[in-house]
């Protein structure tokens, strides 16, 4: 996505490190959605605290609507059916087909939706 937006910086992967597992393994909002919101901010984010671009909020709301419609849920725990906040939950996650059956499609959906939104 960074290449598509023309933004390259070594800090971006570091910023996104804890998105997995629903924001740091808490089961909250899917990290793919959080990353897509970050992409919206890269394109339409403010440059000063007093600046406001309503497109960033509108696009984020549409991203959420489309992702939930396609995937059924926004939260990692609901999507995966697993508790990734425990060591046992993480072991079960990696021993299962959830990364392929749920997470890959979620990442693909978030990427496709945000790309469509940013290119429209």
DSSP file (Angstrom, degrees, kcal/mol; ACC not computed):
  #  RESIDUE AA STRUCTURE BP1 BP2  ACC     N-H-->O    O-->H-N    N-H-->O    O-->H-N    TCO  KAPPA ALPHA  PHI   PSI    X-CA   Y-CA   Z-CA
    1    1 A X     >        0   0    0      0, 0.0     4,-2.2     0, 0.0     5,-0.2   0.000 360.0 360.0 360.0 -38.9    0.0    0.0    0.0
    2    2 A X  H  >> +     0   0    0      1,-0.2     5,-2.9     2,-0.2     4,-0.9   0.919 360.0  48.9 -59.8 -42.9    2.8    2.4    0.8
    3    3 A X  H >45S+     0   0    0      1,-0.2     3,-0.7     3,-0.2    -1,-0.2   0.915 109.7  52.3 -62.1 -41.6    4.2    2.0   -2.7
    4    4 A X  H 345S+     0   0    0      1,-0.3    -1,-0.2     2,-0.1    -2,-0.2   0.862 113.8  43.5 -61.6 -36.3    0.8    2.6   -4.2
    5    5 A X  H 3<5S-     0   0    0     -4,-2.2    -1,-0.3     2,-0.2    -2,-0.2   0.538 113.0-119.2 -86.1  -7.6    0.5    5.8   -2.2
    6    6 A X  T <<5S+     0   0    0     -4,-0.9     2,-0.5    -3,-0.7    -3,-0.2   0.808  71.4 131.4  73.3  29.4    4.1    6.8   -3.0
    7    7 A X      < +     0   0    0     -5,-2.9     2,-0.5    -6,-0.2    -1,-0.2  -0.963  27.7 172.0-119.2 117.7    5.1    6.8    0.7
    8    8 A X        +     0   0    0     -2,-0.5     2,-0.3    -3,-0.1     3,-0.0  -0.986  13.0 141.3-127.3 123.8    8.3    5.0    1.7
    9    9 A X    >   -     0   0    0     -2,-0.5     3,-1.4     1,-0.0     4,-0.4  -0.923  49.0-133.0-160.2 136.5    9.7    5.1    5.1
   10   10 A X  T 3> S+     0   0    0     -2,-0.3     4,-0.6     1,-0.3     3,-0.2   0.663 102.2  66.8 -66.1 -15.4   11.4    2.5    7.3
   11   11 A X  H 3> S+     0   0    0      1,-0.2     4,-2.4     2,-0.1    -1,-0.3   0.747  81.6  77.4 -77.5 -22.2    9.3    3.5   10.3
   12   12 A X  H <> S+     0   0    0     -3,-1.4     4,-1.8     1,-0.2    -1,-0.2   0.918  93.6  46.5 -61.1 -48.4    6.0    2.4    8.8
   13   13 A X  H  4 S+     0   0    0     -4,-0.4     4,-0.4     1,-0.2    -1,-0.2   0.874 112.9  52.5 -60.9 -32.6    6.4   -1.4    9.4
   14   14 A X  H >< S+     0   0    0     -4,-0.6     3,-1.1     1,-0.2     4,-0.3   0.913 106.8  51.7 -66.7 -41.7    7.5   -0.6   12.9
   15   15 A X  H 3< S+     0   0    0     -4,-2.4     3,-0.4     1,-0.2    -1,-0.2   0.868 112.7  46.3 -61.3 -36.2    4.4    1.5   13.5
   16   16 A X  T >< S+     0   0    0     -4,-1.8     3,-1.8    -5,-0.2     4,-0.3   0.423  81.8 104.5 -87.8   1.0    2.2   -1.4   12.3
   17   17 A X  G X  S+     0   0    0     -3,-1.1     3,-0.6    -4,-0.4    -1,-0.2   0.864  82.6  41.7 -53.4 -45.3    4.0   -4.1   14.4
   18   18 A X  G 3  S+     0   0    0     -3,-0.4     6,-2.3    -4,-0.3    -1,-0.3   0.174  84.1  98.5 -94.7  18.8    1.4   -4.6   17.1
   19   19 A X  G X>  +     0   0    0     -3,-1.8     4,-2.4     4,-0.3     3,-0.6   0.816  62.5  97.1 -72.4 -28.7   -1.7   -4.4   14.8
   20   20 A X  H <>>S+     0   0    0     -3,-0.6     5,-1.7    -4,-0.3     4,-0.7  -0.133  76.3  29.5 -64.0 154.9   -2.0   -8.2   14.7
   21   21 A X  H 345S-     0   0    0      3,-0.2     6,-2.6     1,-0.2     7,-0.3   0.742 140.0 -52.4  71.0  23.5   -4.3  -10.2   16.9
   22   22 A X  H <>5S-     0   0    0     -3,-0.6     6,-1.9     5,-0.2     4,-0.5   0.970 119.1 -29.8  75.4  55.5   -6.8   -7.3   17.1
   23   23 A X  H ><5S-     0   0    0     -4,-2.4     3,-0.6     5,-0.2    -4,-0.3   0.996 139.5 -14.0  64.3  82.1   -4.4   -4.6   18.2
   24   24 A X  T 3<5S-     0   0    0     -6,-2.3    -3,-0.2    -4,-0.7    -5,-0.1   0.781 123.6 -60.5  72.7  29.1   -1.7   -6.2   20.2
   25   25 A X  T 34<S+     0   0    0     -5,-1.7    -1,-0.2    -7,-0.2    -3,-0.2   0.679 104.5 122.2  75.8  17.1   -3.4   -9.6   20.7
   26   26 A X  S << S-     0   0    0     -3,-0.6    -4,-0.2    -4,-0.5    -3,-0.1   0.572  78.2-120.7 -88.0  -9.1   -6.4   -8.0   22.6
   27   27 A X  S    S+     0   0    0     -6,-2.6    50,-1.7    -7,-0.1    51,-0.4   0.565  73.1 125.0  81.3   7.9   -9.0   -9.3   20.1
   28   28 A X        -     0   0    0     -6,-1.9    48,-3.5    -7,-0.3    49,-0.3   0.355  67.4  -8.7 -78.4-146.1  -10.1   -5.8   19.4
   29   29 A X  B    S-A   75   0A   0     46,-0.3    46,-0.2    -7,-0.2    -1,-0.2  -0.229  87.0 -97.0 -56.7 132.8  -10.3   -4.3   15.9
   30   30 A X    >>  -     0   0    0     44,-2.7     4,-2.0    -8,-0.2     3,-0.8  -0.222  26.8-131.7 -51.1 131.4   -8.7   -6.5   13.2
   31   31 A X  H 3> S+     0   0    0      1,-0.3     4,-2.5   -12,-0.2     5,-0.2   0.784 106.0  61.3 -59.7 -29.2   -5.2   -5.3   12.5
   32   32 A X  H 3> S+     0   0    0      2,-0.2     4,-1.8     1,-0.2    -1,-0.3   0.878 106.1  46.7 -65.3 -36.5   -5.9   -5.3    8.7
   33   33 A X  H <> S+     0   0    0     -3,-0.8     4,-2.4     2,-0.2    -2,-0.2   0.909 110.5  51.8 -70.0 -42.6   -8.6   -2.7    9.3
   34   34 A X  H  X S+     0   0    0     -4,-2.0     4,-2.0     1,-0.2    -2,-0.2   0.913 110.3  49.5 -60.2 -42.3   -6.3   -0.7   11.5
   35   35 A X  H  X S+     0   0    0     -4,-2.5     4,-1.9     2,-0.2    -1,-0.2   0.883 109.0  52.1 -63.0 -38.8   -3.6   -0.8    8.8
   36   36 A X  H  X S+     0   0    0     -4,-1.8     4,-2.0     2,-0.2    -2,-0.2   0.880 107.9  51.4 -65.6 -37.5   -6.2    0.3    6.2
   37   37 A X  H  X S+     0   0    0     -4,-2.4     4,-2.3     2,-0.2    -1,-0.2   0.885 106.9  54.3 -64.8 -37.9   -7.1    3.3    8.4
   38   38 A X  H  X S+     0   0    0     -4,-2.0     4,-2.1     1,-0.2    -2,-0.2   0.902 106.6  51.6 -61.0 -40.1   -3.4    4.1    8.6
   39   39 A X  H  X S+     0   0    0     -4,-1.9     4,-1.6     2,-0.2    -2,-0.2   0.894 107.7  51.8 -64.1 -39.9   -3.4    4.1    4.7
   40   40 A X  H  X S+     0   0    0     -4,-2.0     4,-3.3     1,-0.2     5,-0.2   0.922 109.8  50.2 -60.9 -42.9   -6.3    6.5    4.7
   41   41 A X  H  X S+     0   0    0     -4,-2.3     4,-2.3     1,-0.2    -2,-0.2   0.862 105.1  56.6 -63.5 -36.3   -4.5    8.8    7.1
   42   42 A X  H  < S+     0   0    0     -4,-2.1    -1,-0.2     2,-0.2    -2,-0.2   0.868 117.8  34.4 -62.6 -34.9   -1.4    8.7    4.9
   43   43 A X  H  < S+     0   0    0     -4,-1.6    -2,-0.2    -3,-0.2    -1,-0.2   0.881 138.1  16.3 -85.2 -42.1   -3.5   10.0    2.0
   44   44 A X  H  < S+     0   0    0     -4,-3.3    12,-0.4    -5,-0.2    -3,-0.2   0.232  91.0 126.3-121.8  13.0   -5.9   12.3    3.7
   45   45 A X     <  -     0   0    0     -4,-2.3     2,-0.1    -5,-0.2     7,-0.1  -0.266  62.3-100.1 -74.1 161.4   -4.4   12.9    7.2
   46   46 A X        -     0   0    0      5,-0.2    -1,-0.1     1,-0.1     3,-0.1  -0.404  16.0-156.1 -79.4 155.6   -3.8   16.3    8.6
   47   47 A X  S    S+     0   0    0      1,-0.2     2,-0.3    -2,-0.1    -1,-0.1   0.598  81.9  34.0-104.6 -18.0   -0.4   18.0    8.6
   48   48 A X  S >  S-     0   0    0      1,-0.1     3,-1.1     0, 0.0    -1,-0.2  -0.956  85.4-114.7-133.3 154.7   -1.2   20.3   11.6
   49   49 A X  T 3  S+     0   0    0     -2,-0.3    -1,-0.1     1,-0.3    -3,-0.1   0.808 115.5  51.1 -59.2 -30.1   -3.3   19.8   14.7
   50   50 A X  T 3  S+     0   0    0      2,-0.0    -1,-0.3    -3,-0.0     2,-0.1   0.652  91.9  94.5 -83.2 -14.3   -5.8   22.5   13.7
   51   51 A X    <   -     0   0    0     -3,-1.1     2,-0.4     2,-0.0    -5,-0.2  -0.465  53.6-173.3 -77.7 148.0   -6.3   21.1   10.2
   52   52 A X        -     0   0    0     -2,-0.1     2,-0.6    -7,-0.1    -7,-0.1  -0.964  14.0-168.9-146.2 128.3   -9.2   18.7    9.5
   53   53 A X    >>  -     0   0    0     -2,-0.4     3,-1.4    -9,-0.2     4,-0.7  -0.936   8.6-161.2-115.3 106.4  -10.0   16.7    6.4
   54   54 A X  H 3> S+     0   0    0     -2,-0.6     4,-2.5     1,-0.3     5,-0.2   0.701  84.4  74.0 -63.1 -17.3  -13.5   15.2    6.6
   55   55 A X  H 3> S+     0   0    0      1,-0.2     4,-3.1     2,-0.2     5,-0.3   0.887  89.9  57.6 -62.5 -37.6  -12.6   12.7    3.9
   56   56 A X  H <> S+     0   0    0     -3,-1.4     4,-1.8   -12,-0.4    -1,-0.2   0.920 111.2  41.7 -59.8 -43.7  -10.4   10.8    6.3
   57   57 A X  H  X S+     0   0    0     -4,-0.7     4,-2.4     2,-0.2    -2,-0.2   0.922 115.8  48.8 -69.7 -44.4  -13.4   10.2    8.6
   58   58 A X  H  X S+     0   0    0     -4,-2.5     4,-2.1     1,-0.2    -2,-0.2   0.915 113.2  47.0 -62.8 -43.3  -15.9    9.5    5.8
   59   59 A X  H  X S+     0   0    0     -4,-3.1     4,-2.6     2,-0.2    -1,-0.2   0.880 111.3  51.5 -66.8 -37.9  -13.5    7.0    4.2
   60   60 A X  H  X S+     0   0    0     -4,-1.8     4,-2.4    -5,-0.3    -2,-0.2   0.907 109.9  49.4 -65.0 -41.8  -12.8    5.3    7.5
   61   61 A X  H  X S+     0   0    0     -4,-2.4     4,-2.2     2,-0.2    -2,-0.2   0.899 112.7  47.2 -64.0 -40.2  -16.5    5.0    8.2
   62   62 A X  H  X S+     0   0    0     -4,-2.1     4,-2.7     2,-0.2     5,-0.3   0.889 109.8  53.8 -68.7 -38.8  -17.1    3.5    4.7
   63   63 A X  H  X S+     0   0    0     -4,-2.6     4,-2.8     2,-0.2     5,-0.3   0.946 110.3  47.3 -57.0 -49.1  -14.2    1.1    5.2
   64   64 A X  H  X S+     0   0    0     -4,-2.4     4,-2.5     1,-0.2     5,-0.3   0.926 112.0  49.9 -59.3 -46.5  -15.7   -0.1    8.4
   65   65 A X  H  X S+     0   0    0     -4,-2.2     4,-2.0     1,-0.2    -1,-0.2   0.933 115.1  42.5 -59.8 -48.1  -19.2   -0.5    6.8
   66   66 A X  H  X S+     0   0    0     -4,-2.7     4,-2.2     2,-0.2     5,-0.2   0.900 113.8  51.0 -68.2 -41.1  -17.8   -2.5    3.8
   67   67 A X  H  X S+     0   0    0     -4,-2.8     4,-3.4    -5,-0.3     5,-0.5   0.941 112.3  46.2 -62.9 -47.0  -15.4   -4.7    5.9
   68   68 A X  H  X S+     0   0    0     -4,-2.5     4,-2.0    -5,-0.3    -1,-0.2   0.890 111.8  52.3 -63.0 -38.3  -18.2   -5.7    8.3
   69   69 A X  H  < S+     0   0    0     -4,-2.0    -1,-0.2    -5,-0.3    -2,-0.2   0.890 118.6  36.6 -63.9 -38.5  -20.6   -6.4    5.5
   70   70 A X  H  < S+     0   0    0     -4,-2.2    -2,-0.2    -5,-0.1    -1,-0.2   0.906 129.0  29.7 -81.2 -43.8  -18.0   -8.7    3.8
   71   71 A X  H  < S-     0   0    0     -4,-3.4    -3,-0.2    -5,-0.2    -2,-0.2   0.650  96.6-127.6 -96.3 -17.0  -16.4  -10.3    6.8
   72   72 A X  S  < S+     0   0    0     -4,-2.0     2,-0.3    -5,-0.5    -4,-0.2   0.082  81.0  38.5  95.2 -25.2  -19.3  -10.3    9.2
   73   73 A X        -     0   0    0     -6,-0.3    -2,-0.2     1,-0.1    -3,-0.1  -0.957  57.2-149.1-150.3 164.2  -17.4   -8.7   12.1
   74   74 A X  S    S+     0   0    0     -2,-0.3   -44,-2.7    -3,-0.1     2,-0.3   0.653  75.6  83.1-105.6 -27.5  -14.8   -6.0   12.8
   75   75 A X  B  > S-A   29   0A   0    -46,-0.2     4,-2.4     1,-0.1   -46,-0.3  -0.596  73.4-135.6 -89.6 140.9  -13.1   -7.5   15.8
   76   76 A X  H  > S+     0   0    0    -48,-3.5     4,-3.2    -2,-0.3     5,-0.4   0.896 104.0  54.2 -56.2 -46.6  -10.4  -10.1   15.7
   77   77 A X  H  > S+     0   0    0    -50,-1.7     4,-2.1   -49,-0.3     5,-0.3   0.894 112.2  43.7 -61.5 -40.4  -12.0  -12.3   18.4
   78   78 A X  H  4 S+     0   0    0    -51,-0.4    -1,-0.2     2,-0.2    -2,-0.2   0.880 116.3  48.2 -71.2 -37.9  -15.3  -12.4   16.6
   79   79 A X  H  < S+     0   0    0     -4,-2.4    -2,-0.2     1,-0.2    -3,-0.2   0.929 124.5  28.6 -66.7 -45.7  -13.6  -13.1   13.3
   80   80 A X  H  < S-     0   0    0     -4,-3.2    -2,-0.2     2,-0.2    -3,-0.2   0.738  91.5-136.2 -90.4 -24.8  -11.3  -15.8   14.5
   81   81 A X     <  +     0   0    0     -4,-2.1     2,-0.3    -5,-0.4    -3,-0.1   0.717  69.3 110.7  71.9  20.7  -13.3  -17.3   17.3
   82   82 A X  S    S-     0   0    0     -6,-0.3     2,-0.8    -5,-0.3    -1,-0.3  -0.915  70.4-129.0-130.9 154.2  -10.1  -17.3   19.4
   83   83 A X    >   +     0   0    0     -2,-0.3     3,-0.7     1,-0.1    10,-0.1  -0.877  24.3 178.0-100.8 103.5   -8.6  -15.5   22.4
   84   84 A X  T 3   +     0   0    0     -2,-0.8    -1,-0.1     1,-0.2   -57,-0.1   0.287  63.7  86.1 -90.4  11.2   -5.2  -14.4   21.3
   85   85 A X  T 3  S+     0   0    0    -59,-0.1     2,-0.3     4,-0.0    -1,-0.2   0.488  85.0  62.4 -88.5  -1.7   -4.4  -12.7   24.6
   86   86 A X  S <> S-     0   0    0     -3,-0.7     4,-2.2     1,-0.1     5,-0.2  -0.880  83.9-123.5-121.6 155.0   -3.1  -15.9   26.1
   87   87 A X  H  > S+     0   0    0     -2,-0.3     4,-2.2     1,-0.2     5,-0.1   0.888 115.1  51.5 -59.9 -40.2   -0.2  -18.1   25.2
   88   88 A X  H  > S+     0   0    0      1,-0.2     4,-2.5     2,-0.2    -1,-0.2   0.901 108.5  51.2 -64.6 -41.1   -2.6  -21.1   24.9
   89   89 A X  H  > S+     0   0    0      1,-0.2     4,-2.2     2,-0.2    -2,-0.2   0.891 109.5  50.1 -63.4 -39.5   -4.8  -19.1   22.5
   90   90 A X  H  X S+     0   0    0     -4,-2.2     4,-2.3     2,-0.2    -1,-0.2   0.907 110.1  50.5 -65.8 -41.8   -1.9  -18.1   20.4
   91   91 A X  H  X S+     0   0    0     -4,-2.2     4,-1.6     1,-0.2    -2,-0.2   0.935 111.7  47.5 -61.0 -45.7   -0.8  -21.8   20.2
   92   92 A X  H  X S+     0   0    0     -4,-2.5     4,-0.7     1,-0.2    -1,-0.2   0.890 109.9  54.6 -62.0 -39.2   -4.3  -22.9   19.2
   93   93 A X  H >< S+     0   0    0     -4,-2.2     3,-1.1     1,-0.2     6,-0.5   0.952 111.4  42.2 -59.2 -52.1   -4.4  -20.1   16.6
   94   94 A X  H 3< S+     0   0    0     -4,-2.3    -1,-0.2     1,-0.3    -2,-0.2   0.727 112.5  54.3 -72.4 -21.1   -1.2  -21.2   14.8
   95   95 A X  H 3< S+     0   0    0     -4,-1.6    -1,-0.3    -5,-0.2    -2,-0.2   0.550 105.2  69.8 -84.6  -7.9   -2.1  -24.9   15.0
   96   96 A X  S << S-     0   0    0     -3,-1.1     3,-0.3    -4,-0.7     4,-0.2  -0.339  90.4-112.9-101.1-178.2   -5.4  -24.1   13.3
   97   97 A X  S >> S+     0   0    0      1,-0.2     4,-3.4     2,-0.1     3,-0.5   0.335  86.8 104.5 -94.0   5.5   -6.4  -23.1    9.8
   98   98 A X  H 3>>S+     0   0    0     -5,-0.3     4,-2.9     1,-0.2     5,-1.9   0.877  72.2  57.7 -58.4 -42.8   -7.6  -19.7   11.0
   99   99 A X  I 34>S+     0   0    0     -6,-0.5     5,-1.9    -3,-0.3    -1,-0.2   0.899 119.6  31.4 -56.5 -37.7   -4.6  -17.8    9.7
  100  100 A X  I <45S+     0   0    0     -3,-0.5     5,-0.4     3,-0.2    -2,-0.2   0.888 125.3  43.1 -84.4 -42.2   -5.4  -19.0    6.2
  101  101 A X  I  <5S+     0   0    0     -4,-3.4    -3,-0.2     3,-0.1    -2,-0.2   0.814 134.5   9.6 -76.9 -31.8   -9.2  -19.3    6.4
  102  102 A X  I  X5S+     0   0    0     -4,-2.9     4,-2.0    -5,-0.3    -3,-0.2   0.788 125.2  48.0-115.3 -52.3   -9.9  -16.0    8.2
  103  103 A X  I  ><S+     0   0    0     -5,-1.9     4,-2.8     2,-0.2     5,-0.2   0.911 109.4  50.8 -69.1 -44.4   -6.9  -13.7    8.4
  104  104 A X  H  ><S+     0   0    0     -5,-1.9     4,-2.6    -6,-0.3    -1,-0.2   0.947 113.4  45.7 -59.3 -47.9   -5.7  -13.9    4.8
  105  105 A X  H  > S+     0   0    0     -5,-0.4     4,-2.8     1,-0.2    -1,-0.2   0.876 112.3  52.7 -62.3 -34.3   -9.2  -13.1    3.5
  106  106 A X  H  X S+     0   0    0     -4,-2.0     4,-2.6     2,-0.2    -2,-0.2   0.927 111.0  45.8 -65.7 -44.3   -9.5  -10.3    6.1
  107  107 A X  H  X S+     0   0    0     -4,-2.8     4,-2.5     2,-0.2     5,-0.2   0.928 114.5  49.1 -62.7 -44.5   -6.2   -8.8    5.0
  108  108 A X  H  X S+     0   0    0     -4,-2.6     4,-2.6    -5,-0.2    -2,-0.2   0.909 112.1  47.9 -61.6 -42.9   -7.2   -9.1    1.3
  109  109 A X  H  X S+     0   0    0     -4,-2.8     4,-2.8     2,-0.2     5,-0.2   0.932 112.5  48.1 -64.2 -46.5  -10.6   -7.5    2.0
  110  110 A X  H  X S+     0   0    0     -4,-2.6     4,-2.5     1,-0.2     5,-0.2   0.915 114.3  47.0 -61.3 -42.9   -9.2   -4.6    3.9
  111  111 A X  H  X S+     0   0    0     -4,-2.5     4,-2.2    -5,-0.2    -2,-0.2   0.936 114.6  45.8 -64.5 -47.0   -6.6   -4.0    1.2
  112  112 A X  H  X S+     0   0    0     -4,-2.6     4,-2.5    -5,-0.2    -2,-0.2   0.928 114.7  47.5 -63.5 -45.2   -9.1   -4.2   -1.6
  113  113 A X  H  X S+     0   0    0     -4,-2.8     4,-2.6     1,-0.2    -2,-0.2   0.941 113.7  45.8 -63.6 -48.2  -11.6   -2.0    0.1
  114  114 A X  H  X S+     0   0    0     -4,-2.5     4,-2.6    -5,-0.2    -1,-0.2   0.874 112.2  52.5 -66.1 -34.6   -9.1    0.7    1.1
  115  115 A X  H  X S+     0   0    0     -4,-2.2     4,-1.8    -5,-0.2    -1,-0.2   0.939 110.7  47.3 -63.4 -46.2   -7.6    0.6   -2.5
  116  116 A X  H  X S+     0   0    0     -4,-2.5     4,-0.6     1,-0.2    -2,-0.2   0.917 114.0  47.9 -59.7 -43.7  -11.1    1.1   -4.0
  117  117 A X  H >< S+     0   0    0     -4,-2.6     3,-0.7     1,-0.2    -2,-0.2   0.911 113.3  46.1 -65.4 -42.7  -11.8    4.0   -1.6
  118  118 A X  H 3< S+     0   0    0     -4,-2.6    -1,-0.2     1,-0.2    -2,-0.2   0.757 114.8  47.6 -74.1 -23.0   -8.6    5.8   -2.1
  119  119 A X  H 3<        0   0    0     -4,-1.8    -1,-0.2    -5,-0.2    -2,-0.2   0.467 360.0 360.0 -95.9  -1.4   -8.8    5.4   -5.9
  120  120 A X    <<        0   0    0     -3,-0.7    -1,-0.2    -4,-0.6    -2,-0.1   0.469 360.0 360.0 -91.4 360.0  -12.4    6.6   -6.2
